[in-house]
Amino acid sequence: MKPAGDEAEARTRWFADVMAAPGGSPVGEHTQALLVELETVFGAGAWVATVILAVAVIEAHLREQAIASGRVVDPYLNAGTLFAEAGLDERFDVLRRARNRALHVSDPPTLTVDMHWFEAERLEAEARFAIRLVAAALYGGDLPEEEEA
């Protein structure tokens, strides 16, 4: 078994490789700051936080693009509508719904402590899928077909 430090370093390298795609729109200051947080939580293996922040990064980027182009965007416009208006693929809405399941309490719960132990592989795959969607939204390139195994 590799030490945790090696795992975090490998995740950080993977994140950097995914985000190294050329092209895309300029990334604003707020989006960049959230990307730093995203890299940090992903490197730490905080899978649920990765999904939550991934949606925030995409949302911030879309809002910054709108502001840069002179459009007025309602600051309270929900992410689903924002994603739809931007013409994002349905996979982005899948990501947004995963974020909502993590944030909003339901009965039965969609997020439990046991998931961190018994569904860690699924949560990590969801987090990696989220990172790839962020890279596609910010820098262009191919969208991931599905979550990694």
Buried (B, 14 or more C-beta within 10 A) or exposed (E): EEEEEEBBEEBBEBBEEBBEBEEBBEBBEBBBEBBEBBBBBBBBBBBBBBBBBBBBBBBBBBBBBBEEEEEEBEEEBEBEEBBEEBEBEEBBBBBBEBBBBBEEEEEEEBBEEEBBEEBEEEBBBBBBBBBBBBBBBBBEBEBBEEBEE
